[in-house]
Amino acid sequence: MRDIEQYGAWRQGLATALRNYQAWVLEAGLADAATEQRLARTLARLADDKLSVAFVAEFSRGKSELINAIFFADYGQRILPSAAGRTTMCPTELLYDPAFPPSIRLLPIETRADNLSTSDYRDNPAAWTTLPLNLEAGADMHEVLKEVCRTRLASVDEARGYGLYDDSDPDAAVTQDAAGRVEISLWRHAIINFPHPLLKHGLVILDTPGLNAIGTEPELTLNLLPNAHAVLFILAADTGVTKSDIEVWRNHIGAGPGRLVVLNKIDSMWDELRSEDEINQEIDRQQASVAHMLALEPGQVFPVSAQKALVGKITRDVALQARSRLHALEGALFNQLIPAKKELIRQQLAADLQALGGAQQSLLAARTRGVVEQLHELKSLRGKNQNVIAHMMRRIEVEKKEFDASLFKLQATRAVFTRLSTELYTSLGMDIVRDDIDQVREQMQRSRFFIGVREAMRQYFERVRANLDASDRKTVEIAEMMGVMYRRFSNEHGLSLALPMPFSLQRYREEIGGIEAVYFKQFGTATLLTTSRVVVMEKFFDTIASRVRGCFKAANDDADAWLRVIMAPLEAQIRQHKDQLKHRQASIQRIHDATDSLEQKIDAFEASQRTLDEQRARLGELAGAINSAVKAEFVALDAAA
């Protein structure tokens, strides 16, 4: 998977350019609190960047085998269990986190009884069962990974309580054994921590259970699938498109960037009694039929044989690999996935890089202006008598008093700033999030009819949006007030100040809108709910509540960070201006006391001016290096390899 390795190298090159910039501006004393924070957050975002690929299909369509063929054939064996019938019984993530040893972490199915989503358990190690992976013994590791296939029998009441049994499903009764029990997964979620090179580069692979899980596992429906950068929807060549396939495609996946349809098991159509042309024509007909059913172009459906591709890669059988047609799918996957992800990172960095460059250039400009002004003053003293020098000293003293008076106005602004910041958290704080969630749970408990539950959810999302809107208005008020203060100091004292960095909650509004759309798409057509469906709705709300909590927590963190540094550029230039006034006063005082030091002072300030010019040039070089790293393409990476 050279594409992912190159993508990892691109990210690494970008991080190196940013760290070089960070180190230099710190050494040059050009980093205020806002700059330090912005650089740290940008580097953290790059380090945590992931490429998420989800595999979705009904059971026995070959999802796990396709994952093995695309990502793990170089390992020489199957990593994920793959066999006839159902294998993966719970959502399974394959990733690499160096903070954990190679292992599989398993979340017990019993956690579905609580009002917590899978995400809520991620930071609670005690909730998970952890089994180590012995990387030196492939057979042992393969045996441990079979945990994702394990099931147990449960009573109908227990399964219903977990949201895993639907009384309204006409096929539900058939799933019961002679004792009236149903088979359920032993685990709710699995995370395989595996030090594969691709996973180390940030790839995250999501293997899903059968299609029915998409309607019952909220974490899949509301979080993992919508946030996946690529989704591979897998059908079987011998079955084509089923009714459940069409429903899941229309309701949860759909055509779009990074959404690919795979027609697996074309080897079932290989027939020694027919010519290769006849076989290919039949595959083409099935490909066209699937495309028509899903309202796609035939070229958007990829016929493959995952099993033969895996065998071909392991045995180095080039002809078998070619006949499996996997290379076309791999090319399409990474040609869509990686450029789209790179563009997303570029867009996220664009505003940060513009703000960084502006802040440092402003600081350098202010220093340069201070040096130029002092040089002008000192050169104007050549040949002047003591009375002129004394007059200039008095003028600087007046300027210093006027500046000190302005600082009192800044203190008044600080008081207003503190009040507005407190008011911001009346609508953005975590207390209001918790109270809203409690209110909905009470309403859902009181109403067992869909109309009541739907109304409770409608009101909930309305309140969430209103809180975000109110918070956004308050941040605009804070930014406008600070903008007035910035402009006043710029105009009155000639400071070179860019306006405060902007802040918006728009991305969080969009995230909440996406959650709401998925939820009402899932439950928007029902008119009356059975008890089991009410349980499923409640489980979905647990995940919604978790997502909204996470959304507001991130918004709070962003707002905290913004409020801490919004005054930083102003305060940095105020300190610099005060220091310059003090130095000007001291310089002229020394010249007043000893006029022979004037030329020495002029020489020193001219040297300072040359240093500032060099710093400006170096800053431009480092900023250019970041821009070059952002725009770098894989061709360049290949050339450097």
Steps between C-alpha positions, in 0.01 A plus 500: 500500500751756377227766487449495877875493565539806276211670676676433832821648357306808383360553850846448650655755264231751590548440874878547462452835323260614773740394778787688333281810483396451865859464624622806313221739606548393863876558477446837331251607767222536242250257654224644714252274685262492202777389263626231737150364549416501130823320409451241775141430393597473133779252577271299729235484228757371251630239747148372571390499137342173391380344175185305578374231260176313582389169351123447495307195380253231593667199660677249274584764239873477570569826691772354720660318208507822298671681790755220520560517122537879477696573817652188653609267220865596559467345843475161331176386662150613593497749784124529538299177534330416172280197437160403363203643690518782754845586630530859627220534756581846639638822350878450488762771457855425391742778589834566663546702818856490637360570847365142509680167445386276212164377624130467441272702728146372531199686641245259656150496350358559851611866478205558266279493810648834614425849369845527345623473143807307388689830475431569868690183590811571291677682782396245763752209484321315780193447281695303237630145494854512360674200345865522385603416143809286458647639179762222489239223485259552210277206593462623859419852382246372251333301779476807728346707220219247471352677804323734254298195386390384843132491599282382785135417555278751677135515598270707280453749785875547540552539124208743481649702787822535301305608191598179320154343460218662303151365571370661181744303284304211343818290494582560867322189627699280260824605669396345834623156602285230663538670838388837360850650508671706231864521398672831572859616467717455807655840438364844416815638337856387430819702449798313358826681570740364240841646399449457127692761291180639345329532837809679632451756221155582640274255315195386698299207361141440611356152450124499561263217585205423268269772371251453784761644738482834319143541622571384855854617578480880536878543505513369144202696369570833668876512533731249336341475155417871446854595607681237290709650222419202276223239514519178301154349454545134419255282307540142382511421129286190549220683687505850351308779675251395770221710648699559821803601288295769322356635827842532664652655187225761473464579869854478636760511222392630159710618209764761564874559548673201656192275465581187296296191413680166485356197322691224678533125432520523123695173520161331555434586133825349374406187308737263319222415253478860376752722326664794675302740277170338602594525869599866463174579319300347785699700755439815293124428497493456877705816542255696283201355685641600841581849372145540370346386831713746698465786247871501418717485191641151432852636547412577864448131574819291538481125437766314703588170659641583842584137577693443176674837537619403848623161378668663198682757715616244757619251233629778271279371219487808274249345260259414782533853640418647159198272460374599847473864375595635843753751362223708338316527834818587690581772248152651520498486880827685552455735205181628667590463865843659529461812278171580677666465841798709394269774377315498833826548690605777260173684560536464878857630487431792266345728765759399760794574270358835393446604863847380602675693224299813573574492874877460459525757220307750716734444792807543278346811343440649845860432603631644175286810535628551856861470387443735202333760724785486748758524220318805365499660844866426561612622156300820552710566813824532303633850560211590735558673836397380844175700494370311192589166660322599821192596295497155337523337841195695616310399184569128562386542859167646378462215252569249776233656727244494218574134439464419870162676497391274213586199710233603753245480218627151425432400861137611460477293182637201691213527749243497219688214333480293821125562528433405137716189533293389799178564307632287212499190718136543600415361155816305417587347837479127572236546773235602247595201282451263792167657598369475142592132480329425831187682382475292181550174690213592732276583202587172327417306814159669524405441135499160334341631179708617211339844475596581860854369461546676166379829648741463791786447254390791279497733800836366614675578172325838492642585845848381402497720189368797698780461755764491227344805330494694829862403566602610152334839548691545826835417337422754226431760771832420669690513170342835405586652837860380472514627140408850623778482760753376243413781258517761777851399605607480137370850419603674821849351537589383149509132591496252212218270612304245302141462622435220755493152350140407411299230675198309375283211619385425144676163482317390815165616361570291190594198711177526701304542175655181364411304814143628488462407132619143556274457802180613328590304189514191717173557687313753288249260337367313803170601652475260792785331681514154652673464834810361332517792256471746787803331655690539172405869487623545855830333409529736206440792733782375724737535204349834400547627855860382493564670163338826617701490824817445298403778260440751781814386685706571187320835457576585864866411451517715187326791672729471806806502278370797301413704808841433655689636202270760339686776686843344454605691183384831651673433831821394322515825304408705807796350686724560200381861463559568871849354473573715195384817677718411797801433276447822304484697823811329636695547175430873477575540871841338451566723197394801708757397760774409247455622143799297375289179526257615227682339206541175693125494559426565134734216399328263744153581371610463138633153591164419661324609181718265293421213740127565466530497120677165521228367732230613258675316217544185711135510606400516134722199422348290780145598404583411141629160612167431670308602188723277286441208738124558487500506119742208460374219280593134503710544184740712701502244778587227250786709363638553850477132591 
